[in-house]
Amino acid sequence: MKKYTYIIGIDEVGRGPLAGPVTVCALALPYNLKLPTKSLKLKLRDSKKLSPKQREAWFEWVKEQKIYYALSSISPSIIDKINISQAANLASTRAVLKLIKKIKSADKYEIKMDGGLKLLANSLKLKAKSYIKGDELIPAISLASIIAKVHRDSLMIKLHKKLPQYSFDRHKGYGTKLHIKMIKKHGLSDIHRKTFTKNI
């Protein structure tokens, strides 16, 4: 049996929004590190099933443990050019390559991705397994999902300050009734995905 130092989990957030980037986190969870589910009194789950406060609690734990992670975001203009699936795969590849640079060359790792993600062909010939509902079943992927969500939400709140008329702080770019109403009123901004808003 191979002895791994890390399990690298990879997950994306922002696949479905009408605005903003798609963001991927690659996170290197030490193989034998115990999760603080009892001390936090919080189950580790997919980021979408946690409240902002719960996501922040897990994010703080990741920082306290000095767990390695790397992020990559792909802009709306690139999403429009290459489609959302390719954009998510590109972000996944960039994130994991950035992460591996932080890890000692002697360390061994296995890479696990949430279902639907793939790594693009690259010189390192990385091997990764994809898992359906990986963000629910595999802690490294769940944590990657949480970090990506916290990062992307923070980015959308910053964009709200530049473009307050769209209320990005409330819906984070997703196609809510409020967001669609604001698009109809103000038109599209530079951070809207044109291929996602054709029928609005």
C-alpha positions, 0 to 999 in steps of 0.5 A: 500500500502506498504511503501518502503524505497528503490527499489533494482535494479539488473542487470548484464553485461558481459554475452556474452564476450569470456573473463573476468567475468560476473559482477552484481550490486545490487543498493538500490535507495531511493524510493522518490529520484528524478533523475537529468535528467535535470541537467545532461541533460542525459536520464537514460538508459541501460548502453549499450546505453550510452557512457563511458562518460555518464556512468561515469556521472551517476556513479559520481551522484550515488557516490555523492548521497551516494547511496548504491550498491554492486558488485559481479563478477564470474570468467571465470573458474566458468562460464565454470563449471556452465554455464553463466546463473547460474553464473549470478544468483549466482552473483546476489544473492551474490550482493544483500546479500552484499547490504542488509547488508549495509541497516538498518534492519528497512528499507523496500525494493522491489527487481526488476531484469532485465529479465533473472536473478533469485536469488538462493535459500537462507536463507533470502527467498528474493522475487524478480520480474523480468522485461523484458527490466527492464534496460530500464524501471526501474531506479534502474535497469538502475543504477545497469546496469551502475555501473556494466558496469563501474566496469567491463570495469575498470577491463578489462582495468586493465587486458589489462595491464597484457595481452596487446596482446589481446587489452582488453581495446578496446573490453572488452573481447567481440567477436570482429574481433580484439579479435578473431584475437588475440586469433588465434595469441596468443591462450587462456589466463587464463581469456578466457572462454573455453566454449565460445571459442570452435569454434575459 
